Amino acid sequence: MRPEEGRMVTGETKAEIEDDVEIVYEGTKIQKSFGVSDIIQFSLMMGGNIASGVIATWLYNQLKDREVALEIEGEEVEVDEESIQTKLDEFRE
């Protein structure tokens, strides 16, 4: 399946957020248990010069109206700009 067909392809479906920042679809884990949500994984690649606030704002805007949980490096993060930015700053250190 190809991105041009409206489907996400592992490792190939990408979005450039800003110069030197890219998010890549890494796959979906389908949960077969009742009441358990599927897990969609993305990798975020960012260069050294981009402000984490830009990325936090972009992520927040993508997620704010959805019923989702966000994990960064295995730790659940509240879906608000400040919490996302704080975790991204910790991750960059």
C-alpha positions in Angstrom: 0.0 0.0 0.0 1.3 3.4 -0.9 0.8 6.8 0.7 -0.6 8.2 -2.5 -3.5 5.6 -2.1 -4.4 7.3 1.2 -2.8 4.7 3.4 0.1 5.0 5.8 3.1 2.8 5.0 5.6 1.9 7.7 8.8 3.9 7.4 7.6 5.6 4.2 4.7 7.8 5.4 6.4 11.0 6.6 5.5 14.6 7.4 7.9 17.5 7.6 6.8 19.7 10.5 9.5 22.3 10.1 13.0 22.4 8.5 15.0 19.7 10.2 12.0 18.1 11.9 10.2 15.0 10.5 7.6 12.6 11.9 7.6 9.1 10.5 4.8 6.4 10.8 6.3 3.3 12.3 3.3 1.0 12.4 0.1 0.1 14.2 -0.3 -2.5 16.9 -3.9 -3.9 16.7 -5.2 -4.8 20.1 -7.7 -7.6 20.0 -8.9 -7.3 23.6 -12.3 -5.6 24.2 -11.9 -2.0 25.4 -8.2 -1.8 24.6 -7.2 0.8 22.0 -4.9 0.2 19.1 -1.4 1.7 19.3 0.0 3.8 16.5 3.7 4.5 16.7 5.6 7.4 15.2 9.2 8.4 15.3 10.0 12.1 15.6 13.4 13.2 14.2 14.5 16.7 15.1 17.7 18.6 14.4 19.5 20.5 17.1 18.4 24.0 16.2 14.6 23.6 16.3 12.8 24.8 19.3 10.8 22.2 21.2 7.9 24.6 21.5 7.4 24.5 17.8 7.2 20.7 17.9 5.0 20.7 21.0 2.5 23.1 19.4 2.4 21.0 16.2 1.8 17.8 18.2 -0.8 19.4 20.4 -2.7 20.7 17.5 -2.7 17.3 15.9 -4.0 15.5 19.0 -6.1 18.0 21.0 -9.5 17.0 19.6 -8.9 13.3 19.7 -9.3 10.7 22.4 -5.7 9.6 22.6 -2.9 8.9 25.0 0.6 10.2 24.2 3.8 8.5 25.3 7.3 9.9 24.8 10.1 7.5 25.5 7.7 5.1 27.2 6.3 7.7 29.6 2.7 8.9 29.3 2.5 12.7 28.8 -0.6 14.9 29.2 -1.9 16.2 25.8 -1.2 19.9 26.5 1.5 22.1 25.0 3.4 22.7 28.2 3.6 19.0 29.2 4.7 18.0 25.7 7.3 20.7 25.5 8.7 19.8 29.0 9.1 16.1 28.0 10.7 17.0 24.7 13.1 19.3 26.5 14.0 16.4 28.9 14.5 14.1 26.0 16.9 16.4 24.2 19.2 16.8 27.3 
